[in-house]
Amino acid sequence: MAEITRKDVEYMARLARLEVSPEEAEDLVHYFGDILSSFHKLGEVDLSDVVPFGMENAEARPLREDILSRDDRREAILEQVPLREGDYIRVPRIMEEA
């Protein structure tokens, strides 16, 4: 069974651009370890009597024809946006530039 290490937690934190203290990293090692342990327990469940879910009996849905249409709701949608710059939606910056 693969174990989560502090190095793994630090790597995930870096990918998520999170600042994690050494104490938090240690807590997360145990937290993620517990999650992995739960998944490994699920792998031990005997599913030999369980019929796999399938769509063998499902009826095919009729497909609709793709019809090109003009959608003129752009202005109506943009009027509801709190921050707008021309035809674009302005969103607040959440990350600093690298």
C-alpha positions as CSV (number, residue, x, y, z in Angstrom):
1,M,0.0,0.0,0.0
2,A,1.4,3.4,-1.0
3,E,1.9,5.8,1.8
4,I,1.6,9.6,1.6
5,T,4.7,11.3,2.7
6,R,5.4,14.9,3.8
7,K,7.2,15.4,0.5
8,D,4.0,14.3,-1.3
9,V,2.0,16.9,0.7
10,E,4.5,19.6,0.0
11,Y,4.4,18.8,-3.7
12,M,0.5,18.9,-3.8
13,A,0.6,22.2,-1.9
14,R,3.0,23.6,-4.4
15,L,0.8,22.5,-7.3
16,A,-2.2,24.0,-5.7
17,R,-0.2,27.1,-4.8
18,L,-1.0,26.8,-1.2
19,E,1.3,27.8,1.7
20,V,1.4,24.9,4.2
21,S,3.2,25.1,7.6
22,P,5.2,22.1,8.8
23,E,2.5,21.4,11.4
24,E,-0.2,21.5,8.7
25,A,1.8,19.3,6.4
26,E,2.1,16.7,9.1
27,D,-1.7,16.8,9.8
28,L,-2.3,16.5,6.0
29,V,0.0,13.4,5.8
30,H,-2.3,11.7,8.3
31,Y,-5.5,13.1,6.7
32,F,-4.6,11.9,3.1
33,G,-3.3,8.6,4.5
34,D,-6.7,8.0,6.1
35,I,-8.4,8.7,2.8
36,L,-6.1,6.3,0.9
37,S,-6.6,3.7,3.6
38,S,-10.4,4.0,3.0
39,F,-10.0,3.5,-0.7
40,H,-7.8,0.4,-0.1
41,K,-10.5,-1.0,2.1
42,L,-13.0,-0.6,-0.7
43,G,-10.7,-2.6,-2.9
44,E,-11.0,-5.5,-0.6
45,V,-14.8,-5.8,-0.9
46,D,-16.0,-8.9,-2.6
47,L,-18.0,-7.9,-5.6
48,S,-18.3,-11.3,-7.2
49,D,-22.1,-11.4,-6.7
50,V,-22.7,-7.9,-8.0
51,V,-23.9,-7.5,-11.5
52,P,-21.9,-4.7,-13.2
53,F,-24.0,-1.7,-14.2
54,G,-24.4,-1.6,-17.9
55,M,-26.6,-0.1,-20.6
56,E,-27.4,-3.3,-22.4
57,N,-31.2,-2.8,-22.0
58,A,-31.2,0.9,-22.5
59,E,-33.0,2.2,-25.5
60,A,-31.1,4.4,-27.9
61,R,-32.2,8.0,-27.6
62,P,-33.2,9.7,-30.8
63,L,-30.7,12.3,-32.0
64,R,-31.8,15.7,-32.8
65,E,-30.6,17.4,-35.9
66,D,-27.9,20.0,-35.3
67,I,-29.3,23.3,-36.5
68,L,-27.2,26.4,-36.5
69,S,-29.0,29.3,-34.9
70,R,-28.1,32.8,-34.0
71,D,-28.2,33.6,-30.3
72,D,-28.6,37.3,-29.7
73,R,-28.5,37.2,-25.9
74,R,-24.9,38.4,-25.6
75,E,-25.9,42.0,-24.6
76,A,-28.6,40.8,-22.2
77,I,-26.1,38.5,-20.5
78,L,-23.4,41.2,-20.3
79,E,-25.8,43.7,-18.8
80,Q,-26.0,41.4,-15.7
81,V,-22.3,41.2,-15.2
82,P,-20.9,43.2,-12.2
83,L,-17.6,44.1,-13.9
84,R,-17.5,44.6,-17.6
85,E,-14.9,45.8,-20.0
86,G,-16.4,46.2,-23.5
87,D,-17.6,42.8,-24.6
88,Y,-15.6,41.0,-21.9
89,I,-16.4,40.0,-18.4
90,R,-13.8,41.4,-15.9
91,V,-13.0,39.1,-13.0
92,P,-10.9,39.9,-9.9
93,R,-7.3,38.7,-9.9
94,I,-6.9,35.8,-7.6
95,M,-3.2,35.0,-8.2
96,E,-0.1,37.1,-8.2
97,E,2.0,37.2,-11.3
98,A,4.9,34.8,-11.2
